[in-house]
Amino acid sequence: MAVHLSADIRAPAAMPPRYLFGPFADFLMLGGSAFLILPALYFVPLRYEGLVAATMLFLAYLINYPHFAHSYQLFYRNFGRKLRGDGYDRNLQIRYIVAGIVVPLLMGVFFAYGSITANARLLGNATNAMFFFVGWHYVKQGYGMLMVDAVLKRRFFTDPDKKILLINSYAVWLFAWLQTNTAVSQGKYLGLEYYTFATPAWLNAIAPSAAAASTAATAVMLINRWSRNGGSLPYNGVIAYIASLYLWILIVRTNPLWLLVVPALHSLQYLAVVWRYQSNFERDERDAENVPPSRILSILGPAYRVRLLEFIGAGLLLGGLGFWLVPTVLTALIPYDREVLGSSLFFFIVLIFINVHHYFLDNVMWRRGNPEVSKYLFR
């Protein structure tokens, strides 16, 4: 997910700091839980890998799948207005058209051609694309979470500060991607083989130095910013940034169990922002504080809370449909060369499609300049 949750909103310094849900909840959801859970996994014997995998499969229904579904719910809501540019500048309008229509059409043509021609090598390249975009998405989301917390806490970063943070994000991500790309020359993903790219030796040589240098520059910048802010930083945002770059991308492969758990932690980080955004969206309705007439629904509280729960429930349903029901039905109804492409082709296509498309959707929705971000996220 490539998130651009950056903003230049200014507020009076005397106002108290704000949170998405609260200091402790923000700490856990934005990345602090990674510093508690991942070290503990070092003490879990690898023979329990199956149990951990089963647990994370269950959590995928509750956390991972809704996090993908919510991006579709938000992106395509009032999509006609976005296509017309009603309330959106020309640049953002074009981005909505590209991400919402052009990208999925191109991916659909790609997967259709690869499936019809039974070109396993071509389809395998989609795995490389997913790993490439997912890593990029993780680090940009970490940067975005830091910017969100900075706005909420009124501990702003200057433009040069932001450039340092972004350069470090890209440097660490590139180094991590090159590490994986060099270590794994051939692999199999959901039954389809893929081959990593040959990268220049000079790039592999300078990448660790660039990552180390940018990390050092970031540390110096944060210390300076801490000093100028009177001994204060948007700490939950800093934790989110560090967790996203270093725990979830750079050193995640040091423990196989981490690979199973990190997607849920990343998704939880995303849900913190989306649920806050949607809650504020629902509060903006005229009847937000009205208690529903239904005796059952009235137990849940005001109308805005009921609709928020409906939004979350729809995400759970859409996630299950997208990741399980749709590929299961397609597998049963559409014939293809199973000897070449294996028995899980449509699970492969759906998983790759959603992961890659998710990057493009978020790259548009959470951009600075999107009027809905400042209206519903930072209030």
C-alpha positions as CSV (number, residue, x, y, z in Angstrom):
1,M,0.0,0.0,0.0
2,A,1.6,3.2,-1.1
3,V,0.1,5.8,1.2
4,H,0.7,9.5,1.0
5,L,-1.0,10.5,4.2
6,S,1.0,13.7,4.4
7,A,-0.5,17.0,5.2
8,D,0.5,20.6,5.9
9,I,-2.4,21.4,8.1
10,R,-1.5,23.8,10.9
11,A,-3.3,24.3,14.2
12,P,-2.6,26.4,17.3
13,A,0.2,24.9,19.3
14,A,-1.8,25.4,22.5
15,M,-4.4,22.9,21.5
16,P,-3.9,19.4,23.1
17,P,-2.6,16.6,21.0
18,R,-5.1,14.3,19.3
19,Y,-5.2,10.6,18.6
20,L,-6.9,8.3,16.2
21,F,-8.3,6.3,19.0
22,G,-6.2,7.0,22.1
23,P,-2.5,6.9,23.1
24,F,-2.3,3.2,23.9
25,A,-4.6,2.0,21.1
26,D,-2.6,4.1,18.6
27,F,0.7,2.7,19.9
28,L,-0.5,-0.9,19.4
29,M,-2.3,-0.4,16.1
30,L,0.3,1.9,14.4
31,G,3.2,-0.4,15.0
32,G,4.0,-0.8,18.7
33,S,2.5,-4.3,18.8
34,A,5.3,-5.4,16.4
35,F,7.9,-4.6,19.1
36,L,6.0,-6.8,21.5
37,I,4.9,-9.7,19.3
38,L,7.9,-10.2,16.9
39,P,10.6,-10.5,19.6
40,A,8.4,-13.1,21.4
41,L,8.2,-15.2,18.3
42,Y,12.0,-15.8,18.5
43,F,11.2,-18.0,21.5
44,V,8.5,-20.0,19.7
45,P,10.0,-23.3,18.3
46,L,9.7,-23.7,14.5
47,R,7.7,-26.9,15.0
48,Y,4.8,-24.7,15.9
49,E,4.9,-22.9,12.5
50,G,1.8,-24.8,11.5
51,L,-0.1,-23.5,14.5
52,V,1.0,-20.0,13.9
53,A,0.1,-20.2,10.2
54,A,-3.4,-21.5,11.1
55,T,-3.8,-18.7,13.6
56,M,-2.8,-16.1,11.0
57,L,-5.1,-17.7,8.4
58,F,-8.0,-17.1,10.8
59,L,-6.8,-13.5,11.5
60,A,-6.6,-12.9,7.8
61,Y,-10.4,-13.0,7.7
62,L,-10.6,-10.5,10.5
63,I,-7.7,-8.1,9.6
64,N,-6.0,-8.7,6.3
65,Y,-9.0,-9.2,4.0
66,P,-11.1,-6.3,5.4
67,H,-8.0,-4.0,5.0
68,F,-8.1,-4.7,1.3
69,A,-11.8,-4.5,1.1
70,H,-12.0,-1.2,2.8
71,S,-9.7,0.4,0.2
72,Y,-12.3,-0.6,-2.5
73,Q,-15.2,0.6,-0.3
74,L,-13.6,4.1,0.0
75,F,-12.1,4.4,-3.5
76,Y,-15.3,3.5,-5.4
77,R,-17.7,5.4,-3.1
78,N,-19.2,8.3,-5.2
79,F,-16.9,7.2,-8.0
80,G,-19.0,9.0,-10.6
81,R,-18.2,12.4,-8.9
82,K,-14.5,11.4,-8.9
83,L,-14.6,10.6,-12.6
84,R,-16.3,13.9,-13.4
85,G,-13.8,15.8,-11.2
86,D,-16.7,17.2,-9.1
87,G,-14.8,18.6,-6.1
88,Y,-11.4,17.2,-7.2
89,D,-8.7,19.0,-9.1
90,R,-7.7,17.8,-12.6
91,N,-4.6,15.9,-11.5
92,L,-6.5,13.9,-8.9
93,Q,-9.3,13.2,-11.3
94,I,-6.9,11.7,-13.8
95,R,-5.3,9.6,-11.0
96,Y,-8.8,8.3,-10.0
97,I,-9.5,7.3,-13.6
98,V,-6.1,5.6,-14.1
99,A,-6.2,3.7,-10.8
100,G,-9.9,2.9,-10.8
101,I,-10.4,1.9,-14.5
102,V,-7.2,1.7,-16.5
103,V,-5.0,-0.3,-14.1
104,P,-7.6,-3.0,-13.4
105,L,-8.4,-3.3,-17.1
106,L,-4.7,-3.7,-18.0
107,M,-4.2,-6.3,-15.3
108,G,-7.4,-8.1,-16.4
109,V,-6.0,-8.3,-20.0
110,F,-2.6,-9.5,-18.7
111,F,-4.1,-12.3,-16.6
112,A,-6.6,-13.4,-19.3
113,Y,-3.9,-13.6,-21.9
114,G,-1.5,-15.5,-19.6
115,S,-4.3,-18.0,-18.7
116,I,-5.6,-18.6,-22.2
117,T,-2.1,-19.1,-23.6
118,A,-1.1,-21.1,-20.5
119,N,2.0,-19.0,-20.3
120,A,3.3,-19.8,-16.8
121,R,6.5,-17.8,-17.2
122,L,4.5,-14.7,-18.0
123,L,2.1,-15.1,-15.1
124,G,5.0,-15.8,-12.8
125,N,6.3,-12.3,-13.5
126,A,3.2,-11.0,-11.7
127,T,4.6,-12.5,-8.5
128,N,7.7,-10.3,-9.0
129,A,5.5,-7.3,-9.5
130,M,3.5,-8.0,-6.3
131,F,6.6,-8.4,-4.1
132,F,8.0,-5.2,-5.7
133,F,4.9,-3.1,-5.0
134,V,4.1,-4.6,-1.6
135,G,7.5,-3.6,-0.2
136,W,7.1,-0.1,-1.6
137,H,3.6,0.1,-0.2
138,Y,4.7,-1.0,3.3
139,V,7.4,1.7,3.6
140,K,5.2,4.5,2.1
141,Q,2.4,3.5,4.6
142,G,4.9,3.8,7.4
143,Y,5.9,7.3,6.2
144,G,2.2,8.2,5.9
145,M,1.5,7.1,9.5
146,L,4.2,9.3,10.7
147,M,2.8,12.3,8.9
148,V,-0.7,11.5,10.3
149,D,0.6,11.4,13.8
150,A,2.6,14.5,13.3
151,V,-0.5,16.4,12.2
152,L,-2.5,15.1,15.1
153,K,0.2,15.9,17.6
154,R,1.1,19.2,16.0
155,R,4.7,18.2,15.8
156,F,5.3,19.1,12.2
157,F,8.2,18.2,9.9
158,T,9.7,20.6,7.5
159,D,9.9,19.9,3.8
160,P,13.7,19.0,4.1
161,D,12.8,16.7,7.0
162,K,10.2,14.9,4.8
163,K,12.6,14.5,2.0
164,I,15.1,12.8,4.3
165,L,12.3,10.5,5.6
166,L,11.2,9.6,2.1
167,I,14.7,9.0,0.8
168,N,15.4,6.7,3.7
169,S,12.1,4.9,3.0
170,Y,13.1,4.2,-0.6
171,A,16.7,3.4,0.3
172,V,15.7,0.8,2.9
173,W,13.0,-0.7,0.7
174,L,15.4,-1.0,-2.3
175,F,18.1,-2.6,-0.2
176,A,15.6,-5.1,1.2
177,W,14.2,-5.9,-2.2
178,L,17.6,-6.4,-3.7
179,Q,18.6,-8.7,-0.8
180,T,15.6,-10.9,-1.5
181,N,16.0,-10.7,-5.2
182,T,19.6,-11.8,-5.0
183,A,19.0,-14.5,-2.5
184,V,16.1,-16.1,-4.3
185,S,16.6,-16.7,-8.0
186,Q,13.7,-19.0,-8.5
187,G,10.6,-19.7,-6.4
188,K,7.0,-21.0,-6.5
189,Y,4.0,-19.1,-5.5
190,L,0.6,-20.8,-5.3
191,G,1.8,-23.4,-7.8
192,L,3.4,-21.1,-10.3
193,E,7.1,-20.7,-10.7
194,Y,8.6,-17.3,-10.9
195,Y,12.2,-16.0,-11.5
196,T,13.7,-13.0,-9.9
197,F,15.4,-10.2,-11.9
198,A,19.1,-10.0,-12.6
199,T,20.2,-6.7,-11.0
200,P,23.5,-4.8,-11.7
201,A,26.3,-5.7,-9.4
202,W,27.1,-2.0,-8.7
203,L,23.5,-1.5,-7.5
204,N,23.8,-4.4,-5.1
205,A,27.0,-3.0,-3.8
206,I,25.9,0.5,-3.1
207,A,22.4,-0.3,-1.8
208,P,23.5,-1.2,1.8
209,S,25.7,1.9,2.1
210,A,22.8,4.1,0.9
211,A,20.4,2.5,3.3
212,A,22.9,2.9,6.2
213,A,23.6,6.5,5.3
214,S,20.0,7.5,4.9
215,T,19.2,5.8,8.2
216,A,21.9,7.7,10.0
217,A,20.6,11.0,8.4
218,T,17.1,10.2,9.5
219,A,18.3,9.5,13.1
220,V,20.1,12.8,13.2
221,M,17.1,14.7,11.8
222,L,14.8,13.1,14.4
223,I,17.2,14.1,17.2
224,N,17.3,17.7,15.9
225,R,13.5,17.8,15.5
226,W,13.1,16.4,19.1
227,S,15.3,19.1,20.4
228,R,13.5,21.9,18.5
229,N,10.1,20.6,19.7
230,G,11.2,20.9,23.3
231,G,11.9,17.2,23.8
232,S,8.9,15.9,21.9
233,L,8.1,13.9,18.8
234,P,5.0,12.2,17.3
235,Y,6.2,9.0,19.0
236,N,3.5,6.6,17.7
237,G,4.2,7.8,14.2
238,V,7.9,7.3,14.7
239,I,7.3,3.8,15.9
240,A,5.1,3.2,12.9
241,Y,7.8,4.4,10.6
242,I,10.5,2.3,12.2
243,A,8.4,-0.8,12.3
244,S,7.3,-0.5,8.7
245,L,10.8,0.0,7.3
246,Y,13.0,-2.2,9.5
247,L,10.9,-4.9,11.2
248,W,8.5,-5.5,8.4
249,I,10.7,-5.0,5.4
250,L,14.5,-5.1,6.1
251,I,14.8,-7.9,8.7
252,V,11.5,-9.7,8.4
253,R,13.2,-12.8,6.8
254,T,15.4,-13.4,9.8
255,N,12.5,-15.5,11.3
256,P,10.1,-17.5,9.2
257,L,7.3,-16.9,11.7
258,W,7.6,-13.1,11.2
259,L,6.6,-13.6,7.6
260,L,3.4,-15.1,8.7
261,V,2.5,-12.4,11.3
262,V,3.7,-9.1,9.6
263,P,0.9,-8.9,7.0
264,A,-1.7,-8.7,9.9
265,L,0.3,-6.1,11.7
266,H,0.6,-4.0,8.5
267,S,-3.2,-4.4,8.0
268,L,-3.9,-3.4,11.6
269,Q,-1.9,-0.2,11.0
270,Y,-4.1,0.6,7.9
271,L,-7.3,-0.2,9.8
272,A,-6.5,2.4,12.5
273,V,-6.6,5.2,9.9
274,V,-9.5,3.8,7.8
275,W,-11.8,3.3,10.8
276,R,-11.0,6.8,12.1
277,Y,-11.7,8.2,8.7
278,Q,-15.0,6.3,8.3
279,S,-16.1,7.2,11.8
280,N,-15.6,10.9,11.0
281,F,-17.4,10.4,7.7
282,E,-20.4,8.9,9.4
283,R,-20.4,11.6,12.1
284,D,-20.8,14.2,9.4
285,E,-24.3,12.9,8.6
286,R,-27.2,14.9,9.9
287,D,-28.7,12.0,11.9
288,A,-25.3,10.9,13.2
289,E,-26.2,11.2,16.9
290,N,-29.7,9.9,16.6
291,V,-30.4,6.5,18.3
292,P,-31.8,4.0,15.8
293,P,-35.5,3.1,16.5
294,S,-34.7,-0.6,16.4
295,R,-34.4,-2.0,19.9
296,I,-31.6,-4.3,18.8
297,L,-29.6,-1.6,16.9
298,S,-30.1,1.0,19.7
299,I,-27.9,-1.1,21.9
300,L,-25.0,-0.2,19.7
301,G,-25.5,3.5,20.3
302,P,-25.9,6.5,17.9
303,A,-26.5,6.0,14.2
304,Y,-22.9,6.9,13.2
305,R,-21.6,4.0,15.2
306,V,-24.1,1.6,13.7
307,R,-23.1,2.6,10.2
308,L,-19.4,2.3,11.1
309,L,-20.0,-1.3,12.2
310,E,-22.0,-1.9,9.0
311,F,-19.0,-0.6,7.0
312,I,-16.6,-3.0,8.9
313,G,-19.1,-5.9,8.4
314,A,-19.2,-5.2,4.7
315,G,-15.4,-5.3,4.6
316,L,-15.4,-8.7,6.3
317,L,-18.0,-9.9,3.8
318,L,-16.2,-8.5,0.7
319,G,-12.9,-9.8,1.9
320,G,-14.2,-13.3,2.2
321,L,-15.9,-13.1,-1.2
322,G,-12.9,-11.7,-2.9
323,F,-10.2,-14.0,-1.6
324,W,-12.2,-17.2,-1.3
325,L,-15.6,-17.4,-2.9
326,V,-14.8,-15.7,-6.2
327,P,-11.6,-17.8,-7.0
328,T,-13.4,-20.9,-5.8
329,V,-16.3,-20.3,-8.2
330,L,-14.0,-19.4,-11.1
331,T,-11.9,-22.5,-10.5
332,A,-15.1,-24.6,-10.7
333,L,-16.6,-22.9,-13.8
334,I,-13.7,-21.9,-16.1
335,P,-11.5,-24.6,-17.7
336,Y,-7.8,-24.0,-18.1
337,D,-4.6,-26.1,-18.5
338,R,-4.1,-27.4,-15.0
339,E,-1.1,-29.4,-15.9
340,V,0.8,-26.3,-16.7
341,L,-0.8,-23.7,-14.4
342,G,-1.6,-25.9,-11.4
343,S,-4.9,-26.2,-9.5
344,S,-4.8,-22.7,-7.8
345,L,-4.7,-20.4,-10.8
346,F,-7.6,-18.2,-9.8
347,F,-6.5,-17.9,-6.2
348,F,-3.1,-16.8,-7.6
349,I,-4.7,-14.3,-9.9
350,V,-7.1,-12.8,-7.3
351,L,-4.3,-12.5,-4.7
352,I,-1.9,-10.8,-7.1
353,F,-4.6,-8.6,-8.6
354,I,-5.8,-7.3,-5.2
355,N,-2.4,-6.7,-3.8
356,V,-1.1,-4.8,-6.8
357,H,-4.3,-2.9,-7.3
358,H,-4.5,-2.0,-3.6
359,Y,-1.2,-0.1,-4.1
360,F,-2.6,2.0,-6.9
361,L,-5.9,2.7,-5.1
362,D,-4.1,3.9,-1.9
363,N,-1.6,5.9,-3.9
364,V,-4.6,8.1,-5.0
365,M,-6.9,8.1,-2.1
366,W,-4.5,9.2,0.6
367,R,-2.6,11.9,-1.4
368,R,-2.1,15.3,0.0
369,G,-4.6,17.5,-1.8
370,N,-7.4,15.0,-1.7
371,P,-10.2,17.1,0.0
372,E,-11.7,14.1,1.8
373,V,-8.5,13.4,3.7
374,S,-8.3,16.7,5.5
375,K,-12.1,16.7,6.0
376,Y,-12.5,13.3,7.5
377,L,-9.1,12.2,8.9
378,F,-7.7,15.2,10.7
379,R,-10.9,16.6,12.4
